[in-house]
């Protein structure tokens, strides 16, 4: 008994510590889940308000007594929105889709090629060009807005897809991100491609791009969202209602004379659905791609 008692006394504190560690870990995880749940609810409140008001009447939206959901859901607001002859909302959705997709494809192509050239092609003025690209990030958009409009107008691109898309096909920040990514890309893969007789273009298209799809998907997500949400430039270029994008169309429901609340909320709800689908579909690649840029914080 004297030989086993000390052993029992020594093992008890270890078991207690393990139990307390498990309990502390479970409590810590519970607190983390509660915090995440609260943050998720706060994040979803604007979406709830959009959906609730889009299926309500103007009287229920502006009434004194708030209901979690209206007694009778106004599904007719959807048909009313698309049947409105003053604003061709379906056309504006199509215009935004064309602009956002075209800008995404164009920016990915142009900026990835520029970033790859700055990162890989040896050229004595490469750093100067890179600094010039960074310099464009310091120029306010308001400074270049009027000259860009004068140029587009002189080319006859007002009220056209060319005027909406082409001036935005280069992004200094996206080019910078691509250069940072390609600087960390394994050179061994490109050297093996050159041994097989591929040049810079062949290595870029057949080796670099297929092995960088996560990063391309992340940049595509960000670019698509920016193109879809653009407002000021489409407002100036799209002077004819037939060339309005969805953001310009949304602004037309609020004028000095009238404010159609249920149409504003219904149009806003429908306009954010493509962004939600794109983000949900590409969120995994978005996180991975941003992590691969080497930029933190």
C-alpha positions as CSV (number, residue, x, y, z in Angstrom):
1,X,0.0,0.0,0.0
2,X,2.8,2.3,0.8
3,X,4.3,1.9,-2.6
4,X,1.1,2.5,-4.6
5,X,-0.3,5.4,-2.6
6,X,2.3,7.9,-3.8
7,X,1.7,6.9,-7.4
8,X,-2.0,7.5,-7.0
9,X,-1.4,10.9,-5.5
10,X,0.9,11.8,-8.3
11,X,-1.6,10.9,-11.1
12,X,-4.6,12.7,-9.7
13,X,-3.3,16.3,-10.4
14,X,-2.6,15.3,-14.0
15,X,-6.1,14.0,-14.6
16,X,-7.6,17.0,-13.0
17,X,-5.5,19.3,-15.1
18,X,-6.6,17.4,-18.2
19,X,-10.3,17.7,-17.2
20,X,-9.9,21.4,-16.5
21,X,-8.1,21.9,-19.8
22,X,-11.0,20.2,-21.7
23,X,-13.6,22.2,-19.8
24,X,-11.7,25.4,-20.5
25,X,-11.3,24.6,-24.1
26,X,-15.0,23.8,-24.5
27,X,-15.9,27.1,-22.8
28,X,-13.5,28.9,-25.0
29,X,-15.0,27.3,-28.1
30,X,-18.5,28.0,-26.9
31,X,-17.6,31.7,-26.4
32,X,-16.1,31.8,-29.8
33,X,-19.2,30.3,-31.4
34,X,-21.4,32.7,-29.6
35,X,-19.4,35.7,-30.7
36,X,-19.4,34.4,-34.3
37,X,-23.2,33.8,-34.1
38,X,-23.8,37.4,-32.9
39,X,-21.5,38.8,-35.6
40,X,-23.4,36.8,-38.2
41,X,-26.8,38.0,-37.0
42,X,-25.6,41.6,-37.1
43,X,-24.3,41.1,-40.6
44,X,-27.6,39.6,-41.7
45,X,-29.8,42.4,-40.3
46,X,-29.4,44.6,-43.5
47,X,-30.4,41.7,-45.7
48,X,-33.4,40.9,-43.5
49,X,-34.5,44.6,-43.8
50,X,-34.1,44.5,-47.6
51,X,-36.1,41.3,-48.0
52,X,-38.8,42.4,-45.5
53,X,-39.3,45.8,-47.1
54,X,-39.2,44.5,-50.6
55,X,-42.2,42.3,-49.9
56,X,-44.2,45.0,-48.1
57,X,-46.3,47.9,-49.1
58,X,-45.1,51.5,-48.7
59,X,-47.6,52.0,-45.8
60,X,-46.1,49.0,-44.0
61,X,-42.5,50.2,-44.6
62,X,-43.2,53.7,-43.3
63,X,-45.8,52.7,-40.6
64,X,-45.4,53.4,-36.9
65,X,-45.8,49.7,-35.9
66,X,-43.0,47.4,-37.0
67,X,-43.8,43.8,-37.9
68,X,-41.1,41.1,-38.3
69,X,-42.8,40.3,-41.7
70,X,-45.8,41.8,-43.3
71,X,-49.1,39.9,-42.9
72,X,-49.5,39.5,-46.7
73,X,-46.2,39.1,-48.6
74,X,-46.4,41.4,-51.7
75,X,-45.0,39.0,-54.3
76,X,-46.6,41.3,-56.9
77,X,-43.8,43.8,-56.3
78,X,-41.5,41.6,-58.4
79,X,-43.8,41.8,-61.5
80,X,-44.5,45.5,-60.8
81,X,-40.7,46.2,-60.9
82,X,-40.2,44.5,-64.2
83,X,-43.4,45.8,-65.8
84,X,-42.5,49.4,-65.0
85,X,-42.2,51.2,-68.3
86,X,-40.3,54.2,-66.9
87,X,-37.3,52.1,-66.0
88,X,-36.2,49.0,-67.9
89,X,-34.8,47.1,-64.9
90,X,-34.2,43.9,-66.8
91,X,-32.2,45.8,-69.4
92,X,-30.1,47.5,-66.6
93,X,-29.4,44.0,-65.1
94,X,-28.2,42.8,-68.5
95,X,-26.0,45.9,-69.0
96,X,-24.4,45.5,-65.6
97,X,-23.7,41.8,-66.3
98,X,-22.1,42.6,-69.6
99,X,-20.0,45.4,-68.1
100,X,-18.9,43.4,-65.0
101,X,-18.0,40.2,-66.9
102,X,-16.2,42.1,-69.7
103,X,-14.2,44.2,-67.1
104,X,-13.4,41.1,-65.1
105,X,-12.0,39.2,-68.1
106,X,-10.2,42.3,-69.5
107,X,-8.6,43.3,-66.2
108,X,-7.5,39.8,-65.4
109,X,-5.9,39.5,-68.9
110,X,-4.2,42.9,-69.0
111,X,-3.1,43.2,-65.4
112,X,-1.9,39.6,-65.2
113,X,0.2,40.0,-68.3
114,X,1.6,43.3,-67.0
115,X,2.3,41.8,-63.5
116,X,4.0,38.8,-65.0
117,X,6.2,41.0,-67.3
118,X,7.2,43.2,-64.4
119,X,8.0,40.2,-62.2
120,X,9.8,37.9,-64.7
121,X,11.0,39.6,-67.9
122,X,14.4,41.2,-67.3
123,X,14.4,44.8,-68.5
124,X,16.5,47.6,-67.2
125,X,13.5,50.0,-67.0
126,X,11.2,47.4,-65.3
127,X,11.5,49.1,-61.9
128,X,10.8,52.5,-63.3
129,X,7.7,51.2,-65.1
130,X,6.6,49.5,-61.8
131,X,7.0,52.8,-59.9
132,X,5.0,54.6,-62.6
133,X,2.2,52.0,-62.1
134,X,2.3,52.6,-58.4
135,X,2.2,56.3,-59.0
136,X,-1.2,56.0,-60.7
137,X,-2.6,54.8,-57.4
138,X,-1.8,58.2,-55.9
139,X,-3.8,60.1,-58.5
140,X,-7.4,60.8,-57.3
141,X,-10.1,59.5,-59.6
142,X,-11.6,63.0,-59.7
143,X,-8.5,64.3,-61.4
144,X,-8.8,61.9,-64.4
145,X,-12.6,61.8,-64.6
146,X,-13.1,64.9,-66.8
147,X,-10.2,64.1,-69.2
148,X,-11.5,60.5,-69.5
149,X,-15.0,61.7,-70.3
150,X,-13.7,64.1,-73.0
151,X,-11.7,61.4,-74.6
152,X,-14.6,58.9,-74.6
153,X,-16.9,61.5,-75.9
154,X,-14.6,62.5,-78.7
155,X,-14.4,58.8,-79.7
156,X,-18.2,58.6,-79.9
157,X,-18.4,56.0,-77.1
158,X,-21.1,57.7,-75.0
159,X,-24.1,55.4,-74.5
160,X,-22.1,52.4,-75.6
161,X,-20.5,49.3,-74.0
162,X,-17.1,50.5,-75.2
163,X,-17.4,53.7,-73.2
164,X,-18.5,51.8,-70.1
165,X,-15.9,49.1,-70.3
166,X,-12.7,50.1,-72.1
167,X,-11.6,53.0,-69.8
168,X,-11.6,50.7,-66.8
169,X,-9.6,47.8,-68.3
170,X,-6.5,48.6,-66.4
171,X,-6.1,48.7,-62.6
172,X,-2.8,49.7,-61.1
173,X,-3.6,48.0,-57.8
174,X,-4.6,44.7,-59.5
175,X,-1.4,44.9,-61.5
176,X,0.6,45.4,-58.3
177,X,-1.1,42.4,-56.7
178,X,-0.3,40.2,-59.7
179,X,3.3,41.3,-59.7
180,X,3.6,40.4,-56.0
181,X,2.0,37.0,-56.6
182,X,4.3,36.2,-59.5
183,X,7.4,37.1,-57.6
184,X,6.6,34.3,-55.2
185,X,5.7,31.8,-58.0
186,X,8.1,28.9,-58.2
187,X,10.7,29.6,-60.9
188,X,11.5,25.9,-61.2
189,X,8.2,25.3,-63.0
190,X,8.9,28.1,-65.6
191,X,12.5,26.9,-66.1
192,X,11.2,23.4,-66.8
193,X,8.8,25.0,-69.4
194,X,11.7,26.8,-71.1
195,X,13.7,23.6,-71.3
196,X,10.7,22.2,-73.3
197,X,11.0,25.2,-75.7
198,X,8.4,27.5,-74.3
199,X,8.9,31.2,-74.2
200,X,7.5,33.8,-71.8
201,X,4.1,33.6,-73.3
202,X,4.0,29.8,-73.4
203,X,5.2,29.6,-69.8
204,X,2.6,32.1,-68.7
205,X,-0.3,30.5,-70.5
206,X,0.5,26.8,-70.0
207,X,2.3,26.8,-66.7
208,X,1.7,29.9,-64.6
209,X,-2.1,30.4,-65.3
210,X,-3.1,26.7,-64.7
211,X,-1.2,26.8,-61.4
212,X,-2.6,30.1,-60.3
213,X,-6.3,29.6,-60.6
214,X,-7.0,30.3,-56.9
215,X,-5.4,33.7,-57.2
216,X,-7.2,34.5,-60.5
217,X,-10.5,33.5,-58.9
218,X,-9.9,35.9,-56.0
219,X,-9.1,38.8,-58.3
220,X,-12.1,37.9,-60.5
221,X,-14.4,38.1,-57.5
222,X,-13.1,41.5,-56.4
223,X,-13.1,42.9,-60.0
224,X,-16.6,41.6,-60.7
225,X,-18.0,43.2,-57.5
226,X,-16.3,46.5,-58.3
227,X,-17.6,46.4,-61.9
228,X,-21.2,45.6,-60.8
229,X,-21.3,48.3,-58.1
230,X,-19.8,51.1,-60.3
231,X,-22.1,54.1,-60.3
232,X,-20.5,57.4,-61.2
233,X,-18.9,56.5,-64.5
234,X,-21.9,54.6,-65.8
235,X,-24.1,57.5,-64.7
236,X,-22.1,59.9,-66.9
237,X,-21.5,57.7,-69.9
238,X,-24.9,56.0,-69.9
239,X,-27.1,59.0,-70.7
240,X,-29.7,57.1,-72.5
241,X,-32.0,54.9,-70.3
242,X,-31.3,51.9,-72.6
243,X,-27.6,52.0,-71.5
244,X,-28.2,52.4,-67.7
245,X,-26.6,49.9,-65.4
246,X,-28.4,48.5,-62.4
247,X,-26.9,51.0,-60.0
248,X,-28.0,53.9,-62.2
249,X,-31.5,52.4,-62.5
250,X,-31.7,52.1,-58.7
251,X,-31.2,55.9,-58.4
252,X,-34.1,56.6,-60.7
253,X,-36.6,55.3,-58.1
254,X,-35.8,58.2,-55.8
255,X,-36.5,61.6,-57.2
256,X,-37.4,65.0,-55.8
257,X,-41.1,64.4,-56.6
258,X,-41.6,60.7,-55.5
259,X,-40.0,58.0,-53.5
260,X,-41.3,54.5,-54.3
261,X,-40.0,52.6,-51.3
262,X,-41.1,49.0,-52.1
263,X,-39.6,49.3,-55.6
264,X,-36.3,50.6,-54.3
265,X,-36.0,47.7,-51.8
266,X,-37.2,45.1,-54.3
267,X,-34.8,46.4,-57.0
268,X,-31.9,46.5,-54.4
269,X,-32.6,42.9,-53.3
270,X,-32.6,41.6,-56.8
271,X,-29.5,43.6,-57.7
272,X,-27.4,42.1,-54.9
273,X,-28.3,38.5,-55.7
274,X,-25.6,38.0,-58.4
275,X,-23.0,39.4,-55.9
276,X,-24.2,36.9,-53.3
277,X,-24.0,34.0,-55.6
278,X,-20.6,35.0,-56.9
279,X,-19.2,35.5,-53.4
280,X,-20.6,32.2,-52.1
281,X,-19.3,30.3,-55.1
282,X,-15.8,31.8,-55.0
283,X,-15.3,32.6,-51.3
284,X,-12.9,29.7,-50.8
285,X,-10.7,30.8,-53.7
286,X,-11.0,34.4,-52.5
287,X,-9.5,33.7,-49.1
288,X,-6.7,31.5,-50.5
289,X,-5.9,34.0,-53.3
290,X,-5.6,37.0,-51.0
291,X,-3.4,34.9,-48.6
292,X,-1.1,34.2,-51.6
293,X,-0.4,37.8,-52.4
294,X,1.9,38.1,-49.4
295,X,-0.1,41.1,-48.1
296,X,-1.5,40.8,-44.6
297,X,-3.7,42.9,-42.4
